[in-house]
Amino acid sequence: MTTVGLLYPGHAAEEDFPRMESLLNGLNLPIVRTDIGEDAHRVDVLQEMGARERLAAGVEELRLSGAESVVWACTSGSFVYGWEGAHEQIRALAAAAGLPASSTAFAFAHAAGALGVRRVAVAATYPPDVTELFVRFLRDAGLDVVAARSSSVVTAAELARWGREHVLQLAATGDHPEAEAVLLPDTALHTVAYLPELEATVGKPVLTGNQVTVWEGLRLAERRGAWSEELGRLFARQGAEALTE
């Protein structure tokens, strides 16, 4: 059994994680919900959401759960600090937890690398200014962002109500002919149930917030052979092999 501890902001799409547990044998995903304060995709609010004291408050519970790695299961609450600031956030989290740590923002960069893709399209739920910060983060990670779409959704609560049609439309309209993969960054968005259909719709790998979060935790825990044909190309056999690299 591999245990990946997740720090998740509030309540939105956390049902994605039990679904992944059921599809990946021998995986335990304990979740500690962090205090989000105000529910808004606004830079100052997101920076407060990802403050080190808020994240540190949940690590003791994850340690007691037997976690082998910890992932801050939030994309915007990491990349809003910029490339260096996001690294500092994760270093502080690792020190507080005494475990390997990362965030969903870094998970996107590592997952794209594992799939061998460099040119990506971003299909974001965020307002334009927040989307632009994610684009900068990805470029700092060495990715070429060929297109970025903003949906200007203000709250996670609204996103949690999005269903299959909304999610498929988001990916389709955010795609670009030159992109080798499409990224859907928000962990407040339910995506895990739709991954095969998402990839069939755009004809290329689709990376989503909750999907890459779990992959990142497995990578940190050095879990071998974690694969499922229901979780997109990242978790296909070749993607699982990248966990060992």
Helices and strands as residue ranges (DSSP letters): E 2-9, H 16-23, E 27-28, E 31-34, H 43-49, H 52-56, H 59-64, E 69-72, H 76-79, H 82-97, E 101-103, H 104-115, E 119-124, H 128-140, E 144-150, H 156-160, H 164-174, E 181-184, G 192-194, H 195-202, E 206-208, H 209-220, G 233-235, H 237-241, G 242-244
